[in-house]
Amino acid sequence: MKNYRFPFLDLGEINRGYYSGLCEAAERVIASGRYIGGEEVERLECEMAEMCRAPYAVGVSNGLDALRLIMTAWVETGLLSRGDGVIVAANTYIASILAIIHSGLRPVLVDPDEKTLNLSAEGVEKACMADEGAKAVMPVHLYGRVAWDKDLREIVTRKELLVIEDAAQAIGAISPRPGLFGSRHAGALGHAGAFSFYPTKNIGALGDGGIVVTHSKRIADTVRALANYGKTSQYHNEYVGFNCRLDPLQAAMLRVKLGDARNVNARRFERAVAYNNVISHPLVIKPEITPQVTDQVWHQYVVRIPEGRRDRMRLYLADNGVETALHYPVPPHCQPCLRSLPHSPLPVTEKLASEILSLPISDCTPVADAAAIGRIINSFNQ
Ligand SMILES: *Cc1c(COP(=O)(O)O)cnc(C)c1O
């Protein structure tokens, strides 16, 4: 493995910052004798619900399961029928789309807005016109930027669409516009939201983890039952359920880190500002820093390099000690497993996949490093 002067992400370093708290939390669980469910999971659920200003949260095994449990609950409770369409931006991580398929629903792929890289009201409008069966919409807050505005709110209300947020990349983000139930917090803007605690996310577990946040008691109860073999009370299995529970060991450690979410996101913002201030190469399209600031938690800092020069820039950066990543180089609809998925033409998604480049932006990356990387980018002349 190459040793980079500027590594993309050092998870060990991030978690060393919480070392004593993590050890204490793990010891507490080991001593408790309770290794499934229990107080640590319940407390994390309360803390997440409170943070998102939503009444219910249910800890689950990971982000993919959080998404698919919500949509399966919608089907089980009759809010959706098998085969109904869920509108989603095609440049998302493939998990968003897999979850729709696993729930017996149908992904309706639309191109994202070129500026926000997120789902737009216009995209939703077009999808609804072309597809009568579209009954739900999944805003994915890609790279940590909230996909929610006045127009999106207006159209989901007018078309009476169910809203499931894929908030895996946007923990702690706050939208300038209130959601359907008053909360402005990512994950609580629509009917239900899914978070992932995958280790690389802004708040990451030391393994897999996820959580569902919702305004509906019925959906919270159904998700909880589905995640536990479909069991609604002892010896009574109401649904053909799964085992998708969150470990108390992960919950206890996550509680240590969750309390620091605001600082983590503030540090990421500082790095994004440093990049935007320094990068001035004419070929590089920088992400927008929104005036509201809080509606973007910088899960990734993604620039675009058009004209087929992205890969050359990536090699040049590697040669200069900068490790980068691609989120994501192959759009889901181009993956072999989704070959037969019908979709409209997706020129924006396909163009973006060839232009995007993610720069290091963990909360451990020193601000000075972001500035130094920006200067290296400015010297690119190939
Ligand atoms: C990480 C991620 C997921 C999946 O979360 P897991 O916990 O890895 O299952 C889903 N959607 C998006 C946008 C993600 O970034």
The ligand as an ORCA input file, in Angstrom:
! r2SCAN-3c Opt
* xyz 0 1
  C     -23.515      4.438      3.448
  C     -24.739      4.675      2.687
  C     -25.804      3.756      2.707
  C     -25.716      2.409      3.328
  O     -25.381      2.373      4.662
  P     -24.746      1.022      5.268
  O     -24.759      1.271      6.731
  O     -23.388      0.871      4.696
  O     -25.653     -0.113      4.886
  C     -26.950      4.097      2.020
  N     -27.060      5.241      1.341
  C     -26.062      6.136      1.284
  C     -26.250      7.410      0.522
  C     -24.860      5.881      1.938
  O     -23.862      6.765      1.856
*
